[in-house]
């Protein structure tokens, strides 16, 4: 049976689609992690992730953007879907290069993009099977048609995926056995991301509590994910076979599957993701609850610190003296939190491209505004490389940045601020009003912000942006814009 007949019977997108039913399903979180590992194990995708993705330093932001993008792609409105597909294609067209072995990668490669869709479909089917709710043949046919339609919305057709579902399984097995590798990106997801996962904005003020929870949940998630991967890949990649991991994995999927007995609407993935992204000082109506919860968590963290035995280690370092040393440490912290978007310890073009990507996403830019913003960041990168790359390795280290931080407010950075202001000023009246400000920063005007008649002038915007990007000011509206995990 092919997917064509199913496609004619029911809509492939919108609330009636099978995929839409997974959005609020807790099992989908486990399936997405599994699919991401299978994607990262593909040499081309793994290289693109290592070079360009922010999933290590900003995983929660990446989760939110991916979730919203999938909502748009599988929504009922074809215009929204076409616009999102065009945005994703522009994003992927900017990602190309070569891996550590000199093999070229291109995020627009059709076969590679088909593999991404294949992992999503296969992980959804596996999710249902592992939770004791396997899909019948007709349901799988319909869902496969939906995923092929998703690929067609991106590439114009779905020719890179087999038309027949039975042929798909042979295709999937062949790629797993012949093409997947133990890539750096896959290892990072399995063994680094879970162990070092930064706290979402909601829990940022409770580092001790977050660290305790992560220490318990991180290894469990890693073991569950490894056990759920196809056996041929586990064998070729040399992944460990932990005693009891298979039982733990099936138990986790079955437990998540029990959510189907909860009243409808009790679990809303979008609300959960949005809440995790809220900072306590946001004016969002949910912020009061978030702030109260954060305060409770801070008290819990303080209690944990009091109950933790003394380590018996050396005394804490003395307070830093004023001067160059202190400012350098501050600059290096800003470098790590705000500038090093990919989390590789260096500043290079993918980091600035990630900033442009996040700003474009927040402002929902189309062409040519999106390209203008990318071009401005590219010019700033060339300027930074010329001024700061003292060892000539093509990138900027934290030490090189800290040494030259006082001289960063150069013409190209000013141009970035001006282009960003123009992109935010949707009505083109030369000022940013409260609604435009909220679109960029997801909050109302800060109390300490200098505004005139309830608007934000270009000169004030540029000044504040330069102060933030040079690390001179903290706790501004720009902090969550680029530093939130």
N, C-alpha and C positions, 0 to 999 in steps of 0.2 A: 504493500500500500504506500502511496506517495503522500506528500503533505498537501498536494494541490486540492484534493477533494475536501479536506478539512478546512482549508482556507476559505472555501466558498460557502461553508455552512455557518460559521460564526465569525464575528469580528476578531481580527488578530491583535488589535490594540484597544485600549480603553478598559473600563472597569470590568467588562465581561471576559477579558483575557485571563488565561490561567496564570500568567506571570504576575498580574496585578494582585492576585491572591497571596503571593509570597511576600509582598512588601512588609506586612505587619506580622509575619511568621517568625518566631524566634529561631527556628531551625535555619532560616535563610542566612543568619549571621555566620553560623558554622559553615554553611555551604559557600558563602562568599569568600571566607578565608581560604578554604580548600581550593576554590577556583583561582584565586589570586596566586597561590603557590604553583598551580599547574601552568598558569600564564607565565609567571616569572621563571619557570624551568625551561621555557622555550628560549633558545639562545638570543634571538632578536629582541624579544620582549624583555628578557632579563637585562640585556645591555642597555636598552632604552630606559628602564626603570632606574638602574644604578646611576646613569648619567643625568637624568632629567627629573625624576620623580621626587616629591616631597614626603613620601609615605613614611620615612624614618623619622624626620624631625617634626612633621606636622600631620600625623596620621588621622587625627580627628577632623581636621579641615578637609583632608582628602576624602574621608568617609562622607562628610556632608555634601561636598561637591559631586561626588559620584552618585550618591543617592538621589539628589535633585536632578541630575542629568538623566538617570534611568527613569525617573518619574516622567520627565518631559518626553523621552523617547517612546515610552509605552503608554502615554496618555492618549485620549480620544481625539485631540485636536491635531489634524495633519499639519497645519501651519506652524504650530509650536514644535512639532516633531521635525519638520524640515529645517526650521531655524536652528534647532539644537544640533541636528546632524551637520549642518554647515559649520557651526561653531566647533564641533569636535574635529571635523576635517581640517579646519584651519589650525587648530591646536596640534594635531598629529603631524601636519605638514611641516611644522617647525622642529620636529624631532628626528634627527638622523645623525649618523656618525659611525663609529666602529668600536668593537669591544676590545678587551685586553689582548685578544689573540689576533687582532687586525681584521676581523670579519665585519663587514658592513651591516648596519641595520637601518631600517627606514620604517617609521611608524605608519606610513601609508601603504606598506606592502600588503596586498590583498590577502594572500595566504595567511599571513601573520594575524591580520585582523579577524579572519575567519576562525582562527584557533581561539582567540579571546571569546568569541560567541559560543564556540563549541564547549569550552570549559564551563561557561555559565549554564548551558543546557544540561550537560552531563552531570554537573554538580547538583543541579536541582533534582534530577532523576535519582541520583545516589542519595541525596538528602531524604527523599521520601522512602526509599528502600531501607535505609539504615534506621529510620524511625518507626519501622513496622507498618508503614502506610504506602506500599508500592503503588505506582501508577499503572492503570490498565493500558492496553495497547492504544485504544482510541484517544485517551487523554495524552499519552506521549506523542502521538501523531499531531494532535492539535497544538501542543506546546512546542514541538519542533518547528511547526509551520510559523509560529510566532517568532521564534528566534531567527529563522531564516528571513522573515520579513524585517526584523530588526537589522540584520546585516545588509539587506537590500536597501534599507533607508539610508545607510551609511555609504555603501559602495555603488549603489545604482542597480545592483543585482546580487543574488546570493549564489553565484555559480561556483564559488570556492568551497561551498559546503554541499555534500551529496544531496540530491533531491529526495532520495528514498531513505527512510529512517534506518532500515536494515543496513544499507551501505554506510550510513553515518557511523555505526558501531565499528565497522571494519576500518574506516578512516581514523576514528579516534584511537583505536588500539595501535594502529600503525605509527601514528605520531608519538604516542607515549613510548613505544618500544624503540623507535628508530631516531627520533629527533630531540626528545627532551634530555636535558643535562642537569647535573648538580651545579647550577649556576650560582654566582655570588648573590644575586637578588633572592633566589629561593632560600639560600642559607640565612640571609639576613632576616627574612620573614619568619622562618622557623625558629631561629636560635638567638636572634638579637632583638627583633622588634618586640616580642612578648616580654622579654626580660628587662627591656629598657623603655617600655612604652610610657611616654610622658602623660601626665594627667590632663584630662580635658579641662576647659575653663572652669567648670563647675567645681572641680576638686583641686584646683591649682593652689588653694590656700591651705590644703591639708596634706603636705608632702609625706608625713610619716604614715598616716592612714593609707594613703594611696600606695606607698612602697610596700606596706604589709600585705594589702590585697593583691598587688601585682606579684609579689613573691610567691603567693599561693596559686593564683589563677594562671600566671604566665606559663609555668611548666606544664600545667594541665592542658591548656589550650594547644601548646606545642605538641604534646603527646597525642591528643585527640586528632589534630590535623595530620600528623605523620601517619597514624594508624588508618586514616580514611583515604589516603592516597592509593592509586593503583599499585598493585604488588610489583609489576615489572619495573615501574619507576623507582620504588623504594629499593629494589634490589640493585639496579644500575647505579643509583645515587649513593648507595651505601648507607642508607638511613637506618638508625638503630631500631631494633625490634624489642620494645620494652615489655616485660612480663605484665600481663593484665591490660595492656594498652587497648587491645581490641574490645575487651569488655567495657572498659571505661568509655571508649568512643561510642559504642552502641548505646550505653546508658545515657550519655550526654544527649545524643540525638533523640532517644525515646523520651527523656525528661522534657526536652524542648518541645517535642510533639504534643505533650499533654496540654499545651496552651490552647489547643483547639476546643477544650472543654470550658474555657473561660467565656464569659459573656462577650458578645461582639462589641468591639470598640474599646475594650479594656487595654489592649496593647496597640499603640499608635507609634510606629517607628519614626515618623517625621517629627512628632512632638518630643520624643525622647532625644533625637539627635539635636533638635533646636535647643532643648533645655541644657544639654551637655555643652553647647556652644555659648551659653549665656555667661557673661561675667556679672559678679554681684552688683556692680555699679550701673548696670544697664537699666534703662527706664521701661523695659518690657514688663507687662503686668505680671509675668511669672518670676520676675527678678526678686521680688520680696521673698517668695518661697525659697528661691535659690540662695539668697543672702542669708536667710535664717538657717538653711541647711548647711551652708558653708561655715557659719559661726559654730554650729553644733559640731561639725567635723573638725574645726580648729581646736575646740575644747577636747575632743576625743584624741586628737593628735598630741596635744599637750599632756594629757593623761598617760598616753603610751610612752612619751619621753620620760615622764616621771617614774614609770614602772620599769623602764629599761635599766638593767644594772650598769654601773659604771664600767667602762671598758678597761680601765687601768692603763690606758695608753699615755702618750706624752701630753703635756699641757697644750692647750690651744695656742696657735700662733699668736704673737702679739698683734695688736691693732696696727694696720698699716699707717705709715706716716704720710702726711700730706705731701702732694707733689706728683712727680711723674709716675711713680710706681702705682699709686692709687688710681690715677686717671687711666693708666694703661690697663689695669685689671678691669675697670669699668668698661673700657672700650672693647676688651676681649670678650666680656660677657655679652655686650650688645652684638658683637660680631657673631657669636654663637647663637643667640636667640633670634635675631632679626635678619641678619645678612646671609648666613649660611643656611639657605632654605632647604638644600638637599641633605644636610647633615653629614657631609664628607670631610669637614674640617678645613675646607678651603672655599674661597670666593671665586667663582668663575661665571661664565655666561649662563649656564643652566640655572644658577641661583637668581640672577636678575630676571631671566625669562620666567621663572616661577612667580616672582613678584608681579610681573606684568600680567601673567595668567590669572593670578588671584584677583587683582584689581579689575581686570576685564570681566571676570566672572561676576564679581560683586555688582559692577555697573551694568552688566548685561549688554556689553558693547557689540555692535556690528561693525562691518567695514564702512568707511576707512578709519574710523576712530580707533579700532583695535590695533591696526597696523601702526598708526601714529604713536600709540603708547609703547608698543614693542620697539619701534625705531628709536624712541627717546631713551628707553632703557639700554638699547644696544649702543647708542652713542655714549651713554654714561659708563658702560662697561669698558669701551675703548679708552675713555679718559682715565678710568681707574687703573686699567692695566698699564697704561703709559706712566702714570704717576706712582703707583704703589708696587708693581711687580719688579722688585729690585734684583731678584735672582734670575729673572728671565725664564721661569718655568711655565709661563702662560696662565698663571693663576695667582691669587693673592692669599697669603697666609694670615692668620690672626695676628702674628707678630708684625708683619708688614703693615697691616691695617692700623694696629694700635700706635705704631710709630708715627704715622702720617695723618692720624684722625683730625687734627686741627685744620688741615687744609682741604677737607673734603667738599666744602660748599663751592664747587667749581661750576662753570657755565652749563655743562651738560646736566648736572643734577638740578640746577634751576630750571632747565628746560623740561625735565621730567615732571617737576612740580607744576609747571604751567600747563603742560599737556594733560596731566591728571585733573587739574582744576577745570579745564575746558570740557573734559569728558564727564565730569561730575555735574557741571552746570548745564543741565539738559535743555533749559529754555533759552540759553545763550544771552542772559541779561547782564552778565558780568559779575554776578554774585551767586553764592550758594545758599539756598533757603533751607528751612528745616527738613522738608521732605527729601531734597537732594542730599543733604548731609546724612540723613538716616539711611539712604540707599547705600552710601559708601561705608559708613561706620556702624550701621545697624543700631544706632542709638540716637537720642536727641542731642542738641547742643550741650556741651559740657558747661558746667557752671563757671569754670575758669576761662572759658573761651571769650575772646574779645569779638563781639558782634555789633553790627550797626543796624538798627531797625530790624532785628531778628534775622539778619543775613550775615554771611561770612564773605569778606572781601578777598579778592585775589591776592593782594599783598600780604594779608594776615595768613591766608592759607599757605602761600609759598614760604613765608617765614617759619611757620610752625612745622611744615614738612621738612625744611632744611635742618631745623634744630633737632628733629627726631632722627633723620637719616644720618646725621653726623654724630649721633649718640649723646648730644648735649642735654636732651630733655627726656625724662621717663614719665610713666604714668599719664600719658596723653591718649587721645583717641586713636592715635596711630599704633599704639602698642598691640592691642588685640588684632589690628588689621594685618600685621605681619609676624607677630611673635606667638600668637596662640597656637597651641598644638592641634 
